[in-house]
Amino acid sequence: MTNESDRISFDELVAAIEAKLVGAGASPAVSRVLATNCATCERDGTLSHGVFRVAGYLDSLNRGWADGDIEASVDVVGPSFIRIDGHNGFAQPALTDARAEVDQALVDTGVAVIALRNTHHFSALWPDLEAFARRGCVALGMIASGKLAVVPEGATKPVFSTNPFGFATPVAEADPIVFDFSTSSMSHGDLQLLRAEGREVPPGTGVDSIGADTTDPGDILDGGGIRPIGGHKGALLSFMIETLAAGLTGGAFTFEIDAEAPEGAHTFRTGQLFIVIDPQRGGNDAFLGRVRGFVDMLREAGMDRQPGDRRYANRAEAAERGIPITDTIRALLD
């Protein structure tokens, strides 16, 4: 049982992370967005993308690999198409900089296609997507996430990143359904956590440096590679994501990102695509209720745990009792 003294409030955690980022040269505005994102993931139990990621942000700032004191350029290139150049800054603040243009596109056409390039993304996709769903919109997001890590069957080396993909939808009289997963069998962050804990991964997760199957996360991370989900199907999803998140946005493909990144980089200058849709456009006023009926059917059929349920439960507990202070948070505070 965690003692109440071993907990921290959400606002206190945001302030602690924000202070570290400002100290490393990020602007207060950028620091607040990134700190809120990390604290949100920590609060909701997504520890692999929470405070664990702060060290990576600080490293990129301190070595000058990422610019934490920059505003994005936002260009509306069509009634629904918005291009954002992050100028080597971070993705979440760049998306925030385009909030007015995104809102206007949704008002004008009911659709916003948001193409980000030259931005460092180092977190989960679901916080950005949930924000759109809370406003009543359906949202998809995908990213060419950085380091070459995925070895499809037949390849002799990593050719894809973990290529995260996410989706969110509002639901009538309920929290949104939001999910976010990599097209690799396991995320890079989870592998790092398991290695630190001395734990193994399931067979089929990845290969070592000579291409042999292994259950050691260290072997996968150190010269090996992760397998895609679902064999060739996961590899084709990665192909689609690379094409849209890099090719369409004007961002770098993963093999280009990996080649330019300095040794030991944690964050990567990537491309990212969002597609946001107002479901009520076109007269579909019944959408939210229909999704609620669909979700109710799934729960009645035995799928009683839906995407986001665990996060919402953790969020409610943190609101009442605070966020548990892990060793990672304690190191940040110290």
ABEGO torsion letter per residue (X at the ends): XBBAAABBBAAAAAAAAAAAAAAAGBBAAAAAAAAAAAAAAAAAGBAAABAAAAAAAAAAAAAGABBABBBBBBBBABAABBBBBAGGBBAAAAAAAAAAAAAAAAAAAGBBBBBBBGBBBABBAAAAAAAAAAAGBBBBBBBBAEBBABBBBGBABBABBAGBBBBBBBBBGBBBBBBBBBABABBAAAAAAAAAAGBBBBBGABBBAAGBBBABAAAAABGBBBBBBGEAAAAAAAAAAAAAAAAAAGBBBAAAAAAABBBGBABBBBBBBBBBBBAABGGBAAAAAAAAAAAAAAAAAGBABBBGAAAAAAAAAAAAAEBBBBAAAAAAAX
